[in-house]
Amino acid sequence: MPHTTKILKTPLRISIAVLLLGMLSRIFHWPHAPKAILVAFIAILVLYGIRFYRKHTKEFIDYVKLVMVVSWTLNGIFRVLDLPFTLLFQILIAISFITWFIMEGTAYFLDEDRRAKNSMARVIWNFAMVIGALAIIVGSLLNILNETYAIPLMAVGIAIIVAYILKDVFAAGKNEKEDQGNEEYQL
């Protein structure tokens, strides 16, 4: 499998971190949260569009990913602006996600030898990522039940995931040679 170098990876990760922080701000009803979310969605849409355009060889899976990202960002923009027709985008997201999962699925996260060569620090960070995701899920479910600590639990989960994303952004120079487990490989 040939290794492809991703362009605009750092700006995209920063945009996703801003999006998560905007969502955290919205949970806490802080001012300017919708503006931060809107700017982040627009940045992701533009950056991914440029990334797709600059890709030399485009396969069907690349178009599936483009549809998924464009539908997701447009859905987010329409929801922030309180515009109709978000159901159409949600259907496109579901179809493109299922197509992506069938075609690429979990192989996206594996290295070319299909063996993870993780250091202890990476294992700890990946464990933190799982804990962050679980905190968001459990916090969301507890929020539905109107439990007391649901919002702080979701906030901790979002903060952990933002730290995980920013850790990769700011430690990218150091980890370039050893970090190939999360790079994109074409099947």
N, C-alpha and C positions, 0 to 999 in steps of 0.2 A: 504494500500500500504506500503510495507516495505521500509524503508529508507536505501539507500546504501551509504556507505562512499566512496568517490572518492579518489583514490590514485594519487599522482603526480599532484594535482590540482595547487599548487603554481608554480612549474617549467613550467607547460604548460602555465599558465597565463603570466609568465615572457617571455616565448618564443613568445607568441602572441604579447606582448608589444614590444619586439625587432623587430618582423616582421613589425609591424605598424610604428615603428621609422625608420626602413630600407626603407619602402615605402615612408615615408615622406622625407627621405634623397634623395631618387631617384627622387622625384618630384623637389627638389631643386638642383639636379645635384651635390650633394656632393660626394666626393670620398668615396670609399669603400661601397657604398650603396648596390650594387649587392652581395658583400660578406656577409653583415649583413643579407640580405634577404635569401640567400642560407643557412647560418648557422641556422637561425630561422626555416626555413622549415624543415631542417634535424633534428633539435632538436624536433620539433613538431611530426615528423614522428616517431622518435625513442621513445620519451616519451609516445605517445599514443599507440604505439605497446606494450611497456612494461606494460602500464596500462591495455590494453586489455588482455594480456597474464596472468596477475596476478588476473584478475577478476575470482571469483569462479564459479558463474553460468552465463553462456552465453546464451542469448536468440537470436532470429532472429533479433530483433531490434539492438542488440549489433553488430552483423555482418554488418548490414546496415550502422551503424555509422562508423565502421572500414573501410568499402569500401569508404564511403564518405570522411573520413579524409585522408586515404592513396591516393585516387585519387586526392584530392585537393593539398596535399603536393607534390606529384610527378608531377602534372601539374605545380606547382610553381617552382620546381627544374628544370624541363625541359625548362620552359620559361626563367629562369635566365641563364641557360647554352645554350640557343638558340638551343635546340634539337628539332627534328620533333616529330610528333605523339601526340601533346598536345590535338588535337581534341578528341582522344579516351578517355583521362582522363576527358575532359569536359563533354562528354556524360555520363560517369560513375558517375560524380559528379551530373549531372542533374537527372539521374535515381535514384540514392541513396537518393538525397535530397527529391524528390517527394515521394519516398517510406517512408522515415522518417517522412515527414510532414503528410502523410496519417495515419501512424500508431501512431505517438506520437504528432506531431504538437505542438500547443501552450500549451498542458498539461505539457510539459517539464518544463515550467517556473512557474507553479503553485505549491502551497504547497499541502500537502495531504488532507487538508480540503477544497481545492478549494477556499479559502478566503485569500486574501492578507492581512497580518498584518504588515503594513509598518509604520515605524516611519517617522517623518517629514524629517529627514536627508536622509533617503533612498528615499523618494519621490523626494527630490531635486536632489540627485545623479542620479536617474533614468530619471528625466527631463533633466539633463545635458547630459546623454547618448543619449537621443532622439535628442536633439539639435545638438550634435556632429555628429550623423548619418545624420541628415538633412543637416548639413553644408557640409559634404562630398558629398552628392548627389547633392545639389544645386551647389557646387563648381565644380563638375565634369561636370554638364550640362552647366554651364557658361564657363568652359574651352573649351568645344566644340564650343561655340559661340565666342571664343577669347575675352572674357570680361576681364577687367583690374584686378579685385580683385578676380578672380576665384582661383588662386593658394593659396593666403593667406587664403581664406575661407576654402579650403580643408585642409590646414595645421592646422588651428584652430580646425576643426572637428576631425582630427586625434589626435591632442594633447589632446582634451577633452576625447576621447575614451581611449587613453593610460592612462590618469590620472584616469579614472574610473576603468580600469583593475588593475592598480597599487594600487589604494585605497583599493581594495578588497584584494590584496596580503599582503599589509603591515598592514592592520587592521583586518586580519583574526583571530588572537588570541582573540581579543576583541569581535568580532561578531560571534564566533562559536556557541554560545548558542542561539542567537537571529536570526541569518541568516540561515534560512532553506528554504526560498522562491526560491533560485536559485540552490538548491541541486537537484540531479537526483533522480527521482522516477520511478520505473518500473510499467507499467500498467498491 
